[in-house]
């Protein structure tokens, strides 16, 4: 039996859904010399700093 790393086990990862029924996706933006991440709802296009702000 081969050993599977903890990072390879993410196949069954849950999909986050927003309160508008769309899928929540994390995106990155390079701004002022830094990479900042934000959450986006694919259905409504709303953006927030954290995924839980869209739930």
C-alpha positions as CSV (number, residue, x, y, z in Angstrom):
1,X,0.0,0.0,0.0
2,X,1.5,3.3,-1.1
3,X,1.5,6.2,1.3
4,X,-0.5,9.3,0.2
5,X,0.6,12.7,1.4
6,X,-1.8,15.0,3.2
7,X,-1.7,17.5,0.4
8,X,-2.7,14.8,-2.1
9,X,-5.9,14.1,-0.1
10,X,-7.5,17.3,-1.1
11,X,-9.4,15.6,-3.9
12,X,-12.6,15.4,-1.8
13,X,-12.4,19.0,-0.7
14,X,-15.7,20.7,0.0
15,X,-17.0,23.3,-2.4
16,X,-17.9,26.6,-0.7
17,X,-21.2,28.2,-1.8
18,X,-22.2,31.8,-1.2
19,X,-25.6,33.0,0.0
20,X,-26.5,33.8,-3.6
21,X,-25.9,30.2,-4.6
22,X,-22.7,30.6,-6.5
23,X,-19.3,28.9,-5.9
24,X,-16.8,30.8,-3.9
25,X,-13.3,31.1,-5.5
26,X,-10.2,32.6,-4.1
27,X,-8.2,34.9,-6.4
28,X,-5.0,36.9,-6.1
29,X,-4.2,40.5,-7.0
30,X,-0.7,42.0,-7.2
31,X,-1.1,45.5,-5.7
32,X,1.5,47.8,-4.3
33,X,4.2,45.2,-4.5
34,X,2.2,42.6,-2.6
35,X,0.0,39.7,-3.5
36,X,-3.4,40.0,-1.8
37,X,-6.1,37.4,-1.9
38,X,-9.8,37.9,-2.0
39,X,-12.9,35.7,-2.3
40,X,-15.3,36.0,-5.3
41,X,-18.7,34.6,-5.9
42,X,-18.9,33.2,-9.4
43,X,-22.6,33.7,-9.8
44,X,-23.1,37.3,-8.5
45,X,-19.6,38.6,-8.9
46,X,-19.4,39.9,-5.3
47,X,-16.0,40.2,-3.7
48,X,-14.9,40.0,-0.1
49,X,-11.7,39.7,1.9
50,X,-12.6,36.3,3.3
51,X,-14.8,33.5,2.0
52,X,-17.0,33.5,5.1
53,X,-18.0,37.1,4.4
54,X,-19.9,35.8,1.3
55,X,-21.6,32.9,3.1
